[in-house]
Structures are given as structure tokens and as C-alpha cells.
Amino acid sequence: MTNRFFSSRDLSVLWHPCTQMKDHESYPVIPIKKGQGVWLEDFDGNRYLDAISSWWVNLFGHANPEINAALKDQLEMLEHVIFAGFSHEPAIQLAEKLVSATPEGLGRVFYADNGSSAVEVALKMSFHYWRNCGQTQKTKFITLENSYHGETLGALAVGNVALYKETYAPLLMEVVTVPSPDCYYRESGESWADYSLRKFGLMEAALKEHAGSVCAVIIEPLVQCAGNMRMYDPVYLKLLRTACDKYGVHLIADEIAVGFGRTGTLFACEQAGISPDFLCLSKGLTGGYLPLSAVLTTNTVYQAFYGDYQKLTAFLHSHSYTGNALACRAALATLEIFQSQHIIAKNRKLATFIAQRLQRFNGHPQVAEVRQTGMIAAVELVKNKVTREPYPWQERRGLKIYQYALAKGVLLRPLGNVVYFMPPYIIGEEEIELMIDVAWQGVQIATKD
């Protein structure tokens, strides 16, 4: 069986996500036969370094032996059971470990299936909390420009990336949108912290004006991943937590992409020393094995729903696969690897090595910025380095890098004109060298006019 055989079958029946399917008339789908560690292998024997962790989910490599063993064991016990009125050991253990590992005060765990679903849960919980407390005027949410929280309708509404949102705008609830603290736009010589402090004034003003009608502020801590990997300083989160308390508004931290070690700490909120009212987790939660998400919240929120049935205060939100036993067991194995292998400390060394190897991009005439937060790094390409005039999106410069990298055995998937790196944590120095060398060569090709 060859790549061509499977690609032909694929295109006759499948519709892929985030894809203009007509592109595949020119660029074939790549069917993957197997994965091992940081490598993927297709049916023609070509290998690809998974430099983006298969859409940011794979933390410890493909076919990880520890996670494999845990799933094999769980398969012999229980695959799934209804989670309304029933429970099981992996779900209980995982909730206990998440409560222990996350910022203080988050004492309750609600499971869902994926990141967008987690955001929907948090939005509904916040709204419903205020309703149960008699504050029915609170119906709105505050979000940041350039933010992304998923593609179901509630999650899409509180996001702000036009590419995903504009088409569906007539279907979406109205939100209050505040300019982002994205440090790409800081003045020359201005630090990330100073710029983030300056931009917080706009959030403070929005909270002061709208607090009476706002349920929560939702934010991606430290990195707006789908928003071109734009980054900001932890001081913004610290100020935001204080302001939310001051104005009586919930804080929702969407750590779906940035949680589980991506920013240099287990959770990004740790770097600001804050606890949100809701913490949304998914992606790396199961090490990239199975769909699972979790929303952690406070006992204060939980108690607002707790009461006699006749009061009708219960949170009536459900997914058929809530608390799936296999997914919970994979997540438990993932958390065990963090602890037993001292992953956060190892990641800091890897992040330093990546930073060193990225320095060459700073001098490139078409690179506006090289930025990094922990194990997330990005290189932003522009038409004019002085004015930061972007390349027209229609030129698809990032696609040229993607194609070149695949030909050289590296899976990169630029966001427009931003090349980013988010590899599995088991990547070695030689593989980092390959990843960055190929990206450098791809940038040379893509920026030739």
C-alpha cells in the first residue's frame, strides 16, 4: 500500500479541518502509517519530525510506552460508562490530581470532550452562577482582540480571529472586546512588562464601564496561540485578577493550548501567582492520545448550583463521553510522566537550547520578531522589517515553508506568515537542530521575491 493509494481513498470520502480541500489537487494528503517518539512515518517510508506536536497535543511522543501500557491495562477493566449517576476510579483519581496540581482554590472538576466544549462549559457555568445568585443582568463576556477559544458558537463568539469568526458573526452573541496586550506592538526599547502594564488600562476601563452586565473575562494566559503566537507579560494576568475581584467579574483562564508545561511552568497562571475562577484544560491533558477536557472551578461556584431538585439550580450540561475511562487513564499516565521524569526542569533546558538556535533569525531582513515563552517559539515574517508591513496573506508565504519542510522531513504548519515551534517534550538537541535548520532554509525560499 502506498501514499497515493490512501490519499485517493481519503479524498473520495473525507473533509479535513481548517483546509481548503481544493488545495489537495496540488498538495496530496499525507497518510501516516505509524508514529514513534517525535517521528511520523507515511506509507512510502518517508519520516517527518512532528515539530508542532500534532496540533499541540502530543507531549511525550507518539506510541509512548508508559501511556500505551496504561491504556492496555484500562482496556481490560473498563472502556466507558455513563457519567451521570455513575463514576469510576480513573476519573476520580484524575480529578484529585488536577485539583492538587492546579492553582490554589480550584476544588471542583467538570469533564467534557475537547477544548471548545470546555470553553462552552465555563461560559455557561459563569452565566448560570450569576443567574442562580439573582444577578440576571449579567449576560455578557469580555474578551481580547486576537484571541481564540474554539469553534463552537459560544467559544467562537468570545474569540476574535477574523479568519474563523467573520463568516459566522450573525450567529454569535455580542461580546465586549478589549485591545490585546500583545507585545509585538510595543515601542522600541519598551519592555514586555511595561507594554502589558500600559495596555491593561484599556481592560480596566472596560471592566469599570461594563461590570454590571458582565459575567466573566476570558483570556489565554501569556500566549495567544492561534492568533499568530502573540505573547505578553504575566503582569497583565496579575492586574486582571485584582480587577476582576474589584468589579465582581469572573476570570476564565483558557489554558487549553498553554497548559501542561508549554509556557515553562505546569500552568501559565503560575507565572503571575494567580488563580482563575475557571480553568479550561484539554490538548496535552491526555498526552495527545484521546479527546478529553476539564473545567476546574471553585467551591464557591459549585455551591451556587447545589440545592434541592425543586429549586432547578443544577448545571444541566452533558456529553455522552463525559469522564471517559480510557481518556482519564491516559491523562493519569501523562501526569505521572511529568512528576517522575522532572519534565518542567528538563523543558527549561530545552527552551534555552531552542532560544540559542533561533538567534540567527534576528538578523534576517524579513524577520520582524523572534519571540518565545517556554516551549513555544515563533518567528514572524514581514515584507518590510523597518515598517513591519506584513506580506499580503494571498501570497501564502507560510505554505511555501510548510511544503519545503515536509520535503526535508519536518512537519511545520505556519500560521500565515508566522513560523512557530511547539515540539513534543522528548525532542533531542539534534532534532531541534534539524527543526530549526529546515525552518531557516524554508524562510530563505519563502522570502525570495
Buried (B, 14 or more C-beta within 10 A) or exposed (E): EEBEEBBEEBBEEEEEEEEEEEEBEEEBBBBBBEBEBBBBBBBEEBEBBBBBBBBBBBBBBBEBEBBEEBBEEBEEEBEBBEBEEEBBBBBEBBBEBBBEBBBEBBBBBBBBBBBBBBBBBBBBBBBBBBBBEEBEEBBBBBBBBBBBBBBBEBBBBBBBBEEBBEEEEEEBEEBBBBBBBBBBEBEEEBEBBBBBBEBBEBBBEBBEEBBEEBBBBBBBBBBBBBBBBBBBBBBBBBBBBEBBEEBEBBBBBBBBBBBBBBBBBBBBBBBBEBBBBBBBBBBBBBBBBBBBBBBBBBEEBBEBBEEEEEEEBEBEBEBEBBBBBBBBBBBBBBBBBBEEBEBBEEBBEBBEBBEEBBEEBEEBEBBBBBBBBBBBBBBBBBBEBEEEEBBEEEEBBBBBBBBBBBEBBBBBBBBBBBBBBBBBBBBEEEBBEBBBBBBBBBBEEBBEE
